[in-house]
Amino acid sequence: MKAINQWFDEYGESHVDPVNKMLHWICVPLITFSVLGIFWAIHPAVAILAVALALAFYVALSWRIAVTMLLVSTLMLLVLSLMTNVLVPSLAIFVVAWIGQFIGHHIEGRKPSFFKDIQFLLIGPIWLLGFVFRSLGLRY
């Protein structure tokens, strides 16, 4: 398995343009939330299972990143649990956020990383966390 820095470096290769980066800061958390929302609409246990599986992948890369993602995911699940209608807003957010992602990659002139390796769908959220960790002087 690749080390977290290898994942981040490879992901970063197609995320250099400032507009694309900005769109990722907006769209990646929204996509994460919307995917959890779609799973939640199926059944809350499905959303919780999805978080657990993602966390297993993250723990293998960095326990600090995994703990942070657990906190972020828990907050997202809490918000979803308070919503009366989850599916329709989640689907709308999902579509709009992916449009934003593809606009960013069009501007960048490079395909999204997940076209190369599907695991990059899990790297996007923690790539953003990597920036937060580095800006705070924290190791991941």
C-alpha positions as CSV (number, residue, x, y, z in Angstrom):
1,M,0.0,0.0,0.0
2,K,1.2,3.5,-0.8
3,A,2.2,5.8,2.0
4,I,-0.1,8.8,2.7
5,N,2.5,11.3,1.3
6,Q,2.6,9.2,-2.0
7,W,-1.2,9.4,-2.2
8,F,-1.2,13.2,-1.5
9,D,1.6,13.9,-4.0
10,E,-0.1,11.9,-6.8
11,Y,-3.5,13.4,-6.1
12,G,-1.9,16.9,-6.0
13,E,-0.5,16.4,-9.5
14,S,-4.0,17.1,-11.0
15,H,-4.9,19.7,-8.4
16,V,-2.5,22.6,-9.1
17,D,-4.7,25.3,-10.5
18,P,-6.0,27.7,-7.8
19,V,-9.6,27.7,-9.1
20,N,-9.6,23.9,-9.2
21,K,-8.2,23.8,-5.7
22,M,-10.8,26.2,-4.5
23,L,-13.6,24.2,-6.1
24,H,-12.2,21.1,-4.3
25,W,-12.4,22.8,-1.0
26,I,-16.1,23.5,-1.6
27,C,-17.1,20.4,-3.5
28,V,-15.2,17.5,-1.8
29,P,-16.8,18.1,1.6
30,L,-20.2,18.5,-0.1
31,I,-19.7,15.3,-2.0
32,T,-18.7,13.4,1.1
33,F,-21.8,14.8,3.0
34,S,-24.1,13.9,0.1
35,V,-22.7,10.4,-0.3
36,L,-23.3,9.8,3.4
37,G,-26.7,11.3,3.0
38,I,-27.6,8.9,0.2
39,F,-26.4,6.0,2.3
40,W,-28.3,7.4,5.3
41,A,-31.5,7.6,3.1
42,I,-31.1,3.9,2.4
43,H,-30.6,3.1,6.1
44,P,-28.5,4.8,8.8
45,A,-26.6,1.6,9.3
46,V,-25.4,1.7,5.6
47,A,-24.0,5.2,6.2
48,I,-22.3,4.1,9.4
49,L,-20.8,1.0,7.6
50,A,-19.5,3.3,4.8
51,V,-17.8,5.5,7.4
52,A,-16.3,2.4,9.1
53,L,-14.9,1.0,5.9
54,A,-13.4,4.4,4.9
55,L,-11.9,4.7,8.4
56,A,-10.3,1.3,8.0
57,F,-8.5,2.6,4.9
58,Y,-7.6,5.8,6.6
59,V,-6.2,4.1,9.7
60,A,-3.8,2.2,7.4
61,L,-2.5,5.5,6.2
62,S,-2.6,7.7,9.3
63,W,-4.3,7.2,12.6
64,R,-4.4,11.0,13.1
65,I,-6.1,11.6,9.8
66,A,-8.5,8.7,10.6
67,V,-9.5,10.2,14.0
68,T,-10.1,13.5,12.4
69,M,-12.2,12.0,9.6
70,L,-14.1,10.1,12.3
71,L,-14.9,13.4,13.9
72,V,-15.9,15.0,10.6
73,S,-18.0,12.0,9.6
74,T,-19.7,11.9,12.9
75,L,-20.6,15.6,12.6
76,M,-22.0,14.9,9.1
77,L,-24.0,11.9,10.3
78,L,-25.4,14.0,13.2
79,V,-26.5,16.7,10.8
80,L,-28.1,14.0,8.6
81,S,-29.9,12.5,11.6
82,L,-31.5,15.9,12.3
83,M,-32.8,16.3,8.7
84,T,-36.4,15.3,7.9
85,N,-35.7,14.8,4.2
86,V,-32.3,13.5,3.4
87,L,-32.4,11.9,0.0
88,V,-33.5,14.8,-2.3
89,P,-31.1,17.4,-0.8
90,S,-28.3,14.8,-0.9
91,L,-28.9,13.9,-4.5
92,A,-29.0,17.6,-5.4
93,I,-25.8,18.4,-3.6
94,F,-24.1,15.4,-5.1
95,V,-25.0,16.5,-8.7
96,V,-24.1,20.1,-8.2
97,A,-20.9,19.4,-6.4
98,W,-19.7,16.9,-9.1
99,I,-20.5,19.5,-11.7
100,G,-18.2,21.9,-9.7
101,Q,-15.5,19.2,-9.6
102,F,-15.6,18.6,-13.4
103,I,-15.5,22.4,-14.0
104,G,-12.4,22.6,-11.8
105,H,-10.8,19.7,-13.7
106,H,-11.7,21.3,-17.1
107,I,-10.0,24.5,-15.9
108,E,-7.0,22.4,-14.7
109,G,-6.8,20.6,-18.0
110,R,-6.4,17.2,-16.2
111,K,-8.8,14.3,-15.6
112,P,-9.9,13.6,-12.0
113,S,-7.5,11.3,-10.2
114,F,-10.1,8.6,-9.6
115,F,-10.2,7.9,-13.4
116,K,-6.7,6.5,-12.8
117,D,-7.4,4.8,-9.4
118,I,-10.9,4.6,-7.7
119,Q,-9.2,4.8,-4.3
120,F,-8.6,8.5,-5.0
121,L,-12.3,9.0,-4.2
122,L,-11.3,8.3,-0.6
123,I,-8.1,10.4,-0.9
124,G,-9.8,13.7,-1.8
125,P,-11.3,14.4,1.7
126,I,-8.0,13.6,3.5
127,W,-5.9,15.5,1.0
128,L,-7.8,18.6,2.2
129,L,-7.2,17.5,5.8
130,G,-3.5,17.2,5.0
131,F,-3.4,20.9,4.2
132,V,-5.1,21.7,7.5
133,F,-2.7,19.5,9.4
134,R,0.3,21.1,7.7
135,S,-1.0,24.7,8.2
136,L,-1.4,23.9,11.9
137,G,2.1,22.4,12.1
138,L,0.6,19.0,12.9
139,R,2.0,15.6,11.8
140,Y,-0.3,13.2,10.1
